[in-house]
Amino acid sequence: MLHWKSVRPVPHITVDFGDGRKLERTITGNSIHYVLDAKGEVIDALPGLYGARAFLTEIKNAEQIATQVAHSDPQFRGRLLERYHLARLREINDRWSADIAQASVKPVQIAANEPVRVVRAQPPAAAAMPLALSKAMVEQPMLRALAPRRAALESSTDDQLWRKLAALHTNDVVLDANVRALIRVKRPFGTNTAWMDRHILGPERYYKQMFSALENSIAEDTVRNEYLFHAKIHEWLATPTPSFTVDSLNSRVYAELFLTPESDPWLGLAPRNQFSALENGGLVE
């Protein structure tokens, strides 16, 4: 069973141009899909945005293990899931290494005594927007050996490298005719598009650029989410304790992976250590 639910309203920001025009956008939002068994227990979780092909592959992987554990006793079920998540973690590490080699990038060197970084209770929104990596180290020695350390990966993987890695997977992200038609219906350039007609190619020039940029963005989101977030979720789910419910895992994902913890009602947009010179800090409650 594929599960998704809205956990809180997504904040919006509005820019008023003063002439009747307004620009409205959402900020600091993210999502995750959970694969659950018939009892509602977590099998796997896909964080953030994935390309359609990659998403379908992950769903099929989760479906296979869900079928295997469907009629298992609780103890054997736990072993099957542990082996599944460890195997998936190995696959992610192997694909990461292969992509790094193909992109002609020097492999990440991870020190054995790498320090643990602690998550602040209220990380700033600027940290949540690029979706910084989780900070916790796992307890099991096997997981320590298998998992790319998140801190080392974060410090050594910049935006340029992510773009290189995403370029290796652009063939997996192709917007079909139905998706492109839906984008056009959404009128992404607004209603006043006379400026587009002044170009010799008209609107098609701008749509072509938009489709290409969107495909590249989805490809980059896919590799980031798989190598950073999904790897960490496999670590968590491969550890016998604690036992996660959907709600407890969801809270940890939003706090440690997406950096928008439930403890901060302002989602990092109102830092507690900064003075704004506005009445009530500009907050309306």
PyMOL commands that set and color helices and strands:
alter all, ss='L'
color gray80, all
select helices_A, chain A and resi 52-69+74-102+125-128+141-146+150-156+159-167+170-172+177-185+194-197+203-238+246-257+279-282
alter helices_A, ss='H'
color red, helices_A
select strands_A, chain A and resi 2-3+12-16+22-26+32-36+42-47
alter strands_A, ss='S'
color yellow, strands_A
deselect
rebuild
show_as cartoon
